[in-house]
Amino acid sequence: MLFWLIVIAVTAIACAALFYAAGPRTVNATSAELDDANSHFRVVLAGIDADLAAGKLGEAEAIAAKGELAREILKLKADAGRAAGTLRDMGRGPLVAGILSTAVLALGLYGVLGSPDMPSQPLAERADAAAPAIDLESAVTRIEAALTANPDDLRGWTVIAPVYLEMARYGDAARAYRRVLELGEPSADLRTSLAEALLLEADGAGSPEAMELLAAAAASEPGHVLSRLYLASELTRLGRYKEAVDAWNAALALSSGDEPWLGAAREGLAVAQNDGVAPADTQQAEMIGQMVSGLATRLAESGGSIEEWTQLVRAYLVLGDTAKAQAAFDDAVRAYPQAFDRGDLDAVALGAGLKLNGATP
Amino acid sequence: MSIELGHFSLILAFAIAVLSTVGGYAYWRSGQRIALVLRQGAVLQFVLVAVAFGALIQAFVVSDFSLALAVNNSHSLKPLIFKISGVWGNHEGSMVLWILILVAFGAMVAAFGRRLPNDLMALVLATQSLLTAAFAGFTLFTSNPFERVLPAPLEGNDLNPVLQDIGLAIHPPLLYAGYVGFSICFSFAIAALISGRIDQAWARWVRPWTMLSWTFLTLGIAMGSYWAYYELGWGGWWFWDPVENASFMPWLAGTALLHSALVMEKRNALKIWTIFLSIITFSLSLLGTFLVRSGILTSVHTFASDPTRGLVILSLLALVIGGAFFLFALRASSLRQGGLFAPVSREGALILNNLFLATAVGAVLVGTLYPLVLDALTGTSISVGAPFFNLTFGALMAPLLLVLPFGPLLAWKRADIVSAAQRLMAAAALAIFVAILVSALGGVALSLAPLGLLLGFWVAFGAVAELIDRSKLGRIPLAESWRRLVGLPRTAWSTAIGHFGVGITVLGIVSTTAWETELVTTLNPGETATLAGYTIAFDSFEQVPGPNYLSDEGRFTITAPNGSTRQTMADRRTYVASGMPTTEAAIETYGFSQLYLQLGEPLENTHVVRVWHKPYITLIWLGTILMALAGVLSLTDRKVRVGAPRRAAKPVAEPAE
């Protein structure tokens, strides 16, 4: 109600202001206009006289300029006379009608577009904002605070450890699992999870401690599959193919035939049996080699986009051919001397240990 | 309730604009009454739109997420300044800012234009109201900033991180003031065409508005350029991006208009051309709006890509520009030409200026629109890049800069080119000497750089030469010269400072293009790199939380060639709400040069660090500030304010030469 009162008051004030702006004044419009123009012409005339006095204009030129000015004044007078003749009077009728239709247009349009019943909802005054929705981050922060106060809370560590793993905070996950192992009964699952956290933290680089944990987990529970799978893939990665074959076989022996990991395990076994080279890899490597050399020839002959150069450098890096990668990078820098044209290329190349020759030290 | 009151205010302003348009065009001959109503209407429109804009700001400040605009562009954790500037960091809100500036200019005409003839006043304000009605209608019907959300979300989606910068608080308002300010010139042009009234008095009313808008636009573009330079992390200051061109074309046309209005005011010549330029300049402003908001382009500036809006703006554009040119075609022939002059004269020089600037507008327009048109017609996507613009634009600007210093030294009507050249001899000799000296010191291989320097120095010294010439420095006692110098009209100072600024900007562009050096390397904390005599030591790297982002901060110590050291910080921010990263470069200014340092993506165990040394780059923006200053100075001249020359109380007598 208050809202509509304000709206109507604003409209009324605006309409009144418009109506009374055209109040009953008597003025002679044309004379004011002429006065103004005349003052301008006086200025121009003074300018001509000053120029004449300063010797910038000759006598004849000054007279011509004044003549031009006089013609201008005459023309303006004639125009003003004509304009006065065609003056159209605006009576009150059109004005009132215009103002009223303005009010109707504004109120009607607001009726269509507005939401008059909707109150403002500043965040500070909102009741529903008082109970903030708990997201994962803040939940973790709360549990962490509780664990700092009470570091022996086995349940707290058990809850938070897998969450850390989920959030890719592997170091924290390893710390939490260690604490769980210290506080409670070690189990094959816990040892495997700790090993998993350690492996992920090291970005798959592995660690003796993880191997020990996995071995202990496998030993403690004859039917534990996950630890055996990790063990087998670690052994494969380390190049201990003989042991790896045994480990893969041990894991496969535990399967019932429909586990999701079966395919990966069989592949792993095949790789281990083939001394670390995937059977399909040899063919693939040949094909990749052909494609890369094709790209290299094309870029060398006719140049290409920076994306193609980046692709080439990346391909050489994947193939492990650092010398060719460096050469390709140098060519790319020659083709694109401005750093910002090169986009990701610098990050890719410098990250892989290549040198930027084009830069002035 | 405040949001809804703001909404109603905008609608009421729209209704009043419609009334003013219809009433103004129907009754412009009715003398003072209609003029008074329209003046009142203009002031009311301004007050109402200001209320609407204030309501939006208020909703953003208190994080009222029942407003859809606030949900999409704000976040309760944002610092206050970015909550406020976030209001116009989007399509809908920036339209309200646009309209606010439009009605502010209308209100200024109503307030300061008491001496305007009634019919001209009525037509100007009716045209201005037509624009307001068109843009307010577009905003209300296709992109209403007052749309509400029920139920209101608890948190907003935050503003594009690139826009969370002090630049957003400054750049758009300045730029819009420039763009929209030209609407006044447009309205005056339309009024002149309808009423047939076009004389020197008309030019005298138009010129201050041109000067004001041009000053704002100059500052707005310069600010946008500097913002892109420090925020986007490439260290580039102009990219010939279509959006930049969209702001540059009205500037070029506005610069031409500024000069042609001068001819018209002083000599009553170039009338039709001035009217034409007024229309063109504002049309180019509208074209920029269309390009930015229709979704044709993709850049930081394209807020909303909505084909419906694009179509509506295109129709508006066609209506306004088409209508204006139709009127122009109808009436231009009935306008009288006036003011005769010889080819070699101040008028002639200004025409030359206009020719070059207009051609430059054409070149930029073609380069900007050709790829868009080609894409629309054939689906072939090509890009017209910096080489095209540098070549065409550079080729057009070089001769313009070459003849620029002559202009102010030529007399109106008929001038003596030999005497002007004689008076410029010293400036030319000095420019050649300094250009050679600087080139030698800078070590330039065979390139265009020395020529660019020569042009820059020539324009700068030539601008000063006019002041020296008029003060008769060295030919009369020093104290007398000083008195003459101080006594020169402000317009003379304005001309000199403006042209000097052009020279300075040219010098900045040339030197930074010719002598910029860069270094891309990998650094770890504790390591150092060197570039152009500066040693950059990477001190530390750490992650620090900001108000609504996480920041990877790299701290560096820079040792300058003279041994002084400075601490600086470059960081990469990841914004909490959007997860979007931004880079904040570390920029250290040494004299007029800058060292620009950017922290790249962190790699496995190292950081990519990019460093640029940009010699004399700040001259680019200092030059533009000088140009804007010249605009302000010219606006404060008595002649512009009251339409009368200096009172002759303390005459600076020009004895016969």
Chai-1 contact restraints between the chains, C-beta under 6 A:
chainA,res_idxA,chainB,res_idxB,connection_type,confidence,min_distance_angstrom,max_distance_angstrom,comment,restraint_id
A,F3,B,M1,contact,1.0,0.0,6.0,A-B,restraint_1
A,V7,B,F8,contact,1.0,0.0,6.0,A-B,restraint_2
A,A14,B,L44,contact,1.0,0.0,6.0,A-B,restraint_3
A,A17,B,Q40,contact,1.0,0.0,6.0,A-B,restraint_4
A,L18,B,V37,contact,1.0,0.0,6.0,A-B,restraint_5
A,L18,B,Q40,contact,1.0,0.0,6.0,A-B,restraint_6
A,A21,B,L36,contact,1.0,0.0,6.0,A-B,restraint_7
A,A21,B,V37,contact,1.0,0.0,6.0,A-B,restraint_8
A,A21,B,Q40,contact,1.0,0.0,6.0,A-B,restraint_9
A,A22,B,R33,contact,1.0,0.0,6.0,A-B,restraint_10
A,A22,B,L36,contact,1.0,0.0,6.0,A-B,restraint_11
A,A22,B,V37,contact,1.0,0.0,6.0,A-B,restraint_12
A,V27,B,Q32,contact,1.0,0.0,6.0,A-B,restraint_13
A,A29,B,G31,contact,1.0,0.0,6.0,A-B,restraint_14
A,A29,B,Q32,contact,1.0,0.0,6.0,A-B,restraint_15
A,A29,B,N118,contact,1.0,0.0,6.0,A-B,restraint_16
A,E33,B,P117,contact,1.0,0.0,6.0,A-B,restraint_17
A,D36,B,R115,contact,1.0,0.0,6.0,A-B,restraint_18
A,A37,B,A201,contact,1.0,0.0,6.0,A-B,restraint_19
A,H40,B,A201,contact,1.0,0.0,6.0,A-B,restraint_20
A,V43,B,A644,contact,1.0,0.0,6.0,A-B,restraint_21
A,A54,B,E654,contact,1.0,0.0,6.0,A-B,restraint_22
A,G55,B,A656,contact,1.0,0.0,6.0,A-B,restraint_23
A,T86,B,R29,contact,1.0,0.0,6.0,A-B,restraint_24
A,L87,B,R29,contact,1.0,0.0,6.0,A-B,restraint_25
A,R88,B,R29,contact,1.0,0.0,6.0,A-B,restraint_26
A,R88,B,S30,contact,1.0,0.0,6.0,A-B,restraint_27
A,D89,B,S30,contact,1.0,0.0,6.0,A-B,restraint_28
A,M90,B,Y27,contact,1.0,0.0,6.0,A-B,restraint_29
A,M90,B,S30,contact,1.0,0.0,6.0,A-B,restraint_30
A,M90,B,R33,contact,1.0,0.0,6.0,A-B,restraint_31
A,M90,B,I34,contact,1.0,0.0,6.0,A-B,restraint_32
A,G98,B,L19,contact,1.0,0.0,6.0,A-B,restraint_33
A,G98,B,G23,contact,1.0,0.0,6.0,A-B,restraint_34
A,T102,B,A15,contact,1.0,0.0,6.0,A-B,restraint_35
A,T102,B,I16,contact,1.0,0.0,6.0,A-B,restraint_36
A,T102,B,L19,contact,1.0,0.0,6.0,A-B,restraint_37
A,L105,B,A15,contact,1.0,0.0,6.0,A-B,restraint_38
A,A106,B,I11,contact,1.0,0.0,6.0,A-B,restraint_39
A,A106,B,L12,contact,1.0,0.0,6.0,A-B,restraint_40
A,A106,B,A15,contact,1.0,0.0,6.0,A-B,restraint_41
A,L109,B,I11,contact,1.0,0.0,6.0,A-B,restraint_42
A,Y110,B,F8,contact,1.0,0.0,6.0,A-B,restraint_43
A,Y110,B,I11,contact,1.0,0.0,6.0,A-B,restraint_44
A,G114,B,E4,contact,1.0,0.0,6.0,A-B,restraint_45
A,G114,B,H7,contact,1.0,0.0,6.0,A-B,restraint_46
A,S115,B,R148,contact,1.0,0.0,6.0,A-B,restraint_47
A,P116,B,E4,contact,1.0,0.0,6.0,A-B,restraint_48
A,M118,B,R148,contact,1.0,0.0,6.0,A-B,restraint_49
A,S120,B,M1,contact,1.0,0.0,6.0,A-B,restraint_50
A,S120,B,S2,contact,1.0,0.0,6.0,A-B,restraint_51
A,S120,B,I3,contact,1.0,0.0,6.0,A-B,restraint_52
A,S120,B,D64,contact,1.0,0.0,6.0,A-B,restraint_53
A,Q121,B,D64,contact,1.0,0.0,6.0,A-B,restraint_54
A,Q121,B,S66,contact,1.0,0.0,6.0,A-B,restraint_55
A,Q121,B,A152,contact,1.0,0.0,6.0,A-B,restraint_56
A,P122,B,V62,contact,1.0,0.0,6.0,A-B,restraint_57
A,P122,B,D64,contact,1.0,0.0,6.0,A-B,restraint_58
A,L123,B,S63,contact,1.0,0.0,6.0,A-B,restraint_59
A,L123,B,S76,contact,1.0,0.0,6.0,A-B,restraint_60
A,A129,B,L154,contact,1.0,0.0,6.0,A-B,restraint_61
A,A339,B,E518,contact,1.0,0.0,6.0,A-B,restraint_62
A,A339,B,V520,contact,1.0,0.0,6.0,A-B,restraint_63
A,A339,B,R610,contact,1.0,0.0,6.0,A-B,restraint_64
A,F340,B,W234,contact,1.0,0.0,6.0,A-B,restraint_65
A,D346,B,V520,contact,1.0,0.0,6.0,A-B,restraint_66
A,A347,B,G600,contact,1.0,0.0,6.0,A-B,restraint_67
A,A347,B,E601,contact,1.0,0.0,6.0,A-B,restraint_68
A,A347,B,V608,contact,1.0,0.0,6.0,A-B,restraint_69
A,L350,B,T522,contact,1.0,0.0,6.0,A-B,restraint_70
A,L350,B,V608,contact,1.0,0.0,6.0,A-B,restraint_71
A,G351,B,L603,contact,1.0,0.0,6.0,A-B,restraint_72
A,L356,B,V520,contact,1.0,0.0,6.0,A-B,restraint_73
A,A359,B,L519,contact,1.0,0.0,6.0,A-B,restraint_74
A,A359,B,V520,contact,1.0,0.0,6.0,A-B,restraint_75
A,T360,B,T517,contact,1.0,0.0,6.0,A-B,restraint_76
